[in-house]
Amino acid sequence: MTTIPSYYLTISEKDYRLLKKHAKTEFMVPATLNVLDECFSIKVGYRGAHTRKFAKKSLRIEFLSEHSMSLVREVHLNAEFVDPSLMRNKLSFDFFTEIGSLAPLAQHILLYINESCAGIYLKLESVDECFLQKRHLANGPIYYAVNSNANFSLYHPKSQKVKDSLEAGYIRKCGTADDDVFLRELIFKTITTPQEEFEKEIDKILEIDNYLRWLAGAVCTQNYDGFIHNYALYRNEETKKFSIIPWDYDATWGRNVNGKVMDHTFLPIDGFNTLTARILDVAHFRKRYSLILEDILETSFTPDHLEPRIAELHQLLRPCLPLDPFKKDKMESFDAEPDFIRSFIQNRSDYLRQCLVSFQSNV
C-alpha cells in the first residue's frame, strides 16, 4: 500500500524550549532532519501569520549542508490545522500546475519531532532561486505578498488609508534592493497609466497569460485572500516581465481561513484587486480570460475530472490520521470532506458557467 514518507526532526530540549518561547517571531534553531536514511543539518523555525496561534504549528526548514537535495535550500512544512481534509493546499497547487500556471510542488509527509509523532504535514517547495532552476527559468527577484497591503493599489484595502510605500505588503525573497524599483514600477503603472495606454504598457512588464491563468485558478478554487496576499511575484531578468505564483491555498474549495464553510458564490468571476480590475477592463484581455476560464470549466474544473485525485489523496492520508495527535479524533469530519469538496466543485462550476454568459456578453 502506498503511504506518505516519514520525516524525523531532532532538536535539543534547550533549543526546542527557545523555539516555543519565540513562536511569534522568525527565530530559528539548529536541528537535524532524517529522511530516507539521509541526515541533514538544518535550521528550523515557525512560519505563518495567524496560524502561529494554533496548537499544531507550521514550520520552515533551511538546509545548511551539501546533500542529495542540492536543488532545495528551504522547505515549508504546513500543519494544515484548520483544513479538515488536509488536502486543500495540495489539491490547489496540482490544479494550478495542470492549468498552466506556475505553482510550488507539494507532498504530504508524516512528521516526527524528537521521536514523537507531530502529525501529517504538507511539505511545500519554497518559491526561491531553486524553484526557478528546477523549471529552467531565468534568475530574477522574487517577492512574497505577506499582508493585505499587497493589493496593487495606493490604498490599504480596508482602512483606505494611503500606504507607507508602493511596495508595502511585500518582502523580498530573492534579489537586491535595486530590484525594488521594478516592483514599484509595476504598482505605479497599475495605478496611474491612462486606460488608452494601459494594454500596451502593462504587457511590457507583466506576463499576461500567466496572470490570467492564475486568476482563473484563484477564481475556481475560490481563494478570497489570494488577491491581496498569499502569492509571490517573480521578475524574469530575460523577459523583464513579472509572473504571479499562488501560495498558501488551504482556504479554498469551499472553506475559509478558519475552516468554516464559504458559500460557493462568495468570490465573483472577476475576482478583485486593482490590477485584476484594470486588466479585465481591456477588451482583448477580458476575451482571453473568458476563453481560458471556459476551457478550464470544460476540462480541469469538473467533479468527474477531480474526483479521482480527491479520492486518491483521501485514501493516501487516511491510514496516517490515527497517528496525528491533532486529527486522530476527527475521522468522521475527514471522511466527509471528499463529498464536501466534490459538491463545492459542482456548485462552483455551475455558478461560474452562469456568470460566464453575462461576462462574455460584455467582451
C-alpha positions, 0 to 999 in steps of 0.5 A, a space after each residue: 500500500 502506498 503511504 506518505 514518507 516519514 520525516 524525523 526532526 531532532 532538536 535539543 530540549 534547550 533549543 526546542 524550549 527557545 523555539 516555543 518561547 519565540 513562536 511569534 517571531 522568525 527565530 530559528 534553531 539548529 536541528 537535524 532532519 532524517 529522511 530516507 536514511 539521509 541526515 541533514 543539518 538544518 535550521 528550523 523555525 515557525 512560519 505563518 501569520 495567524 496560524 502561529 496561534 494554533 496548537 499544531 504549528 507550521 514550520 520552515 526548514 533551511 538546509 545548511 549542508 551539501 546533500 542529495 537535495 542540492 536543488 532545495 535550500 528551504 522547505 515549508 512544512 504546513 500543519 494544515 490545522 484548520 483544513 479538515 481534509 488536509 488536502 486543500 493546499 495540495 489539491 490547489 497547487 496540482 490544479 494550478 500546475 495542470 492549468 498552466 500556471 506556475 505553482 510550488 510542488 507539494 507532498 504530504 509527509 508524516 512528521 516526527 519531532 524528537 521521536 514523537 509523532 507531530 502529525 501529517 504535514 504538507 511539505 511545500 517547495 519554497 518559491 526561491 532561486 531553486 524553484 526557478 532552476 528546477 523549471 529552467 527559468 531565468 534568475 530574477 527577484 522574487 517577492 512574497 505578498 505577506 499582508 493585505 497591503 499587497 493589493 496593487 493599489 495606493 490604498 490599504 484595502 480596508 482602512 483606505 488609508 494611503 500606504 507607507 510605500 508602493 511596495 508595502 505588503 511585500 518582502 523580498 525573497 530573492 534579489 537586491 534592493 535595486 530590484 525594488 524599483 521594478 516592483 514599484 514600477 509595476 504598482 505605479 503603472 497599475 495605478 496611474 497609466 491612462 486606460 488608452 495606454 494601459 494594454 500596451 504598457 502593462 504587457 511590457 512588464 507583466 506576463 499576461 497569460 500567466 496572470 490570467 491563468 492564475 486568476 482563473 485558478 484563484 477564481 475556481 478554487 475560490 481563494 478570497 485572500 489570494 488577491 491581496 496576499 498569499 502569492 509571490 511575484 517573480 521578475 524574469 531578468 530575460 523577459 523583464 516581465 513579472 509572473 504571479 505564483 499562488 501560495 498558501 491555498 488551504 482556504 479554498 474549495 469551499 472553506 475559509 481561513 478558519 475552516 468554516 464553510 464559504 458559500 460557493 458564490 462568495 468570490 465573483 468571476 472577476 475576482 478583485 484587486 486593482 490590477 485584476 480590475 484594470 486588466 479585465 477592463 481591456 477588451 482583448 484581455 477580458 476575451 482571453 480570460 473568458 476563453 481560458 476560464 471556459 476551457 478550464 470549466 470544460 476540462 480541469 474544473 469538473 467533479 468527474 475530472 477531480 474526483 479521482 485525485 480527491 479520492 486518491 489523496 483521501 485514501 493516501 492520508 487516511 491510514 496516517 490520521 490515527 497517528 496525528 495527535 491533532 486529527 486522530 479524533 476527527 475521522 468522521 469530519 475527514 471522511 466527509 470532506 471528499 463529498 464536501 469538496 466534490 459538491 463545492 466543485 459542482 456548485 462552483 462550476 455551475 455558478 461560474 458557467 452562469 456568470 460566464 454568459 453575462 461576462 462574455 456578453 460584455 467582451 
